[in-house]
């Protein structure tokens, strides 16, 4: 099995499915859109309007202009290093990855390297409509940009005040809203928030399970997912969080929610779908979901998207 960045970080725990909870369902249509080789992998995907960007191993970048129905690889790859996170908004696109790699797509559509002033692995990135961005990574790394990713400054807190014994927790995903509020998730069930560009931080949640993915929607709802089937939900855009039982013990690695109440959660040997804003959940079958892994989750008009092993991109049409 191709090793994604969470597996390589040594975070795999036993994954499986509970006998109770969600039921298998074959109703949604799962359509493979891109299929690569066993040595390829895609780790993250971002969509906005009809545009999409997927990134992965060996600097792979794929772009879509038709709501994820077709994809074109950027050639040659702008870096040989794996890209682990990506975020796009109209006029802005940033990808991050190994050794502190940050790539920014310029006005001509070319991906160019930016100096992030770090060599630490970066797992996640988010950019808002005005170009304010944050990226997070290993050992408590948080960096912040005010110019669409062209320049960056360190924004991590003094971890002595946030983690027991001052550990520097790995941080795996981040959201920057249109007001510039930064929310990050990571080890120890940490959910942190800054409203001043990283100058100060507030702890919103702590727990046992590492959190690998975060989704905050404009309507105020939010999800964070992670180890051992951990799913947290917020109805106040992340100010408070509650545990949700979804009937899975899998390592959950991606989450995306749509305005019409659909929520897709991807993971190792499991994929979950809710049609009613998280009130009930179903396990998805097909597309080798139960035997492999999918990580990034996103959505375009009419379909949800997941990316993962073997450079695969699938559409979930429900």
Secondary structure, DSSP 8 states (H G I E B T S, - for coil): ----HHHHTT------B-SSSSEEE--SEEEEEE---TT-BEEEEEEETTEEEEEEGGG-EEEESSTTSS-EE-SS-S-SS-EEEEEEETTEEEEEEGGG-EEEE-TTS-EEEEB-S--S-EEEEEE-TTS-EEEEEGGG-EEEESSTTSB-EE----GGGTSGGG----EEEEEE-TT--EEEEEGGG-EEEESSTTSS-EEEE--SS-EEEEEE-TTS-EEEEEGGG-EEEESSTTSS-EE---SB-S-EEEEEE-TTS-EEEEEBS-EEEESSTTSS-EEE-STTTTTSBEEEEEEETTEEEEEEBTT-EEEEE-
